[in-house]
Amino acid sequence: MDWSNPINGKSAVAVICAIASASAVLLLTILILSKKIAERLNKK
């Protein structure tokens, strides 16, 4: 990544990929937490 100009050329692709991977990790974390909450609610 070119931090001085992150929107040009291959740096733009790298920034988009980094944002996409961070979003995927966040969505997986939310999914895991929601399943744990659902299990706790079903046990009661």
trRosetta pair geometry for C-beta under 8 A, 3 or more apart (Angstrom, degrees):
i j d omega theta_ij theta_ji phi_ij phi_ji
1 6 6.1 8 -174 -121 104 94
1 11 5.0 94 -146 -136 60 90
1 14 4.8 -145 -82 107 89 145
1 15 6.8 103 -126 -59 120 78
1 18 8.0 -1 -73 -27 141 142
2 5 5.3 -12 117 59 119 73
2 6 6.3 -173 78 -87 67 48
2 8 7.1 -35 64 62 136 96
2 9 7.6 47 13 61 133 112
2 11 4.3 -81 30 -74 88 146
3 6 6.2 6 -127 -62 33 101
5 8 5.0 2 137 16 114 117
5 11 6.8 120 101 61 67 158
6 11 4.9 -134 -148 151 46 121
6 12 7.1 119 149 -81 59 51
6 14 7.9 -104 -158 75 88 101
6 15 5.2 93 165 -64 110 138
7 11 7.0 -15 10 98 11 107
7 12 5.3 43 -165 -89 40 100
7 15 7.3 -40 -90 26 49 156
8 11 5.9 37 67 46 58 114
8 12 6.4 175 54 -33 5 105
9 12 6.5 146 67 8 28 96
9 13 8.0 -63 134 4 46 97
10 13 5.4 -50 -157 35 49 114
10 14 6.3 51 146 -21 72 103
11 14 5.4 -53 -148 38 37 114
11 15 6.3 39 153 -21 68 103
12 15 5.8 -52 -148 35 31 110
12 16 6.4 31 153 -17 64 106
13 16 5.7 -55 -147 38 31 111
13 17 6.2 30 154 -18 65 108
14 17 5.7 -54 -145 38 30 111
14 18 6.3 32 155 -21 64 106
15 18 5.7 -54 -147 35 30 111
15 19 6.4 28 155 -16 64 106
16 19 5.9 -56 -148 38 30 109
16 20 6.2 30 153 -19 65 109
17 20 5.6 -54 -143 38 31 112
17 21 6.3 28 159 -17 66 106
18 21 6.0 -55 -145 37 28 107
18 22 6.4 28 155 -17 63 108
19 22 5.8 -56 -147 38 30 111
19 23 6.3 33 153 -21 64 106
20 23 5.7 -54 -149 35 31 112
20 24 6.4 33 153 -21 64 104
21 24 5.5 -49 -147 33 35 113
21 25 6.5 36 154 -18 65 102
22 25 5.8 -53 -150 36 33 111
22 26 6.4 34 151 -19 64 106
23 26 5.6 -55 -149 37 32 113
23 27 6.3 31 155 -18 67 106
24 27 5.8 -54 -146 37 31 109
24 28 6.4 30 155 -17 64 106
25 28 5.8 -56 -147 38 30 110
25 29 6.4 33 153 -21 64 106
26 29 5.7 -55 -150 35 31 113
26 30 6.5 30 153 -17 64 105
27 30 5.7 -52 -148 36 33 111
27 31 6.3 36 152 -21 65 105
28 31 5.5 -51 -146 35 34 114
28 32 6.4 34 155 -19 66 104
29 32 5.9 -53 -147 35 31 110
29 33 6.4 27 155 -15 64 108
30 33 5.8 -58 -146 40 30 109
30 34 6.2 29 157 -19 66 109
31 34 5.9 -57 -145 37 28 109
31 35 6.5 27 156 -19 63 105
32 35 5.9 -56 -151 35 30 110
32 36 6.6 29 152 -18 64 105
33 36 5.7 -54 -150 35 34 111
33 37 6.4 33 153 -18 66 105
34 37 5.6 -52 -147 37 34 112
34 38 6.3 37 153 -21 65 105
35 38 5.6 -52 -146 36 33 113
35 39 6.4 36 154 -21 64 102
36 39 5.8 -51 -150 33 32 112
36 40 6.6 30 153 -17 63 105
37 40 5.8 -56 -150 36 33 110
37 41 6.3 29 154 -17 67 107
38 41 5.8 -56 -145 38 31 109
38 42 6.2 28 157 -18 66 109
39 42 5.9 -60 -145 38 29 108
39 43 6.5 33 156 -26 64 105
40 43 5.9 -52 -150 27 31 113
40 44 7.3 30 155 -22 60 102
41 44 6.2 -54 -159 25 35 110
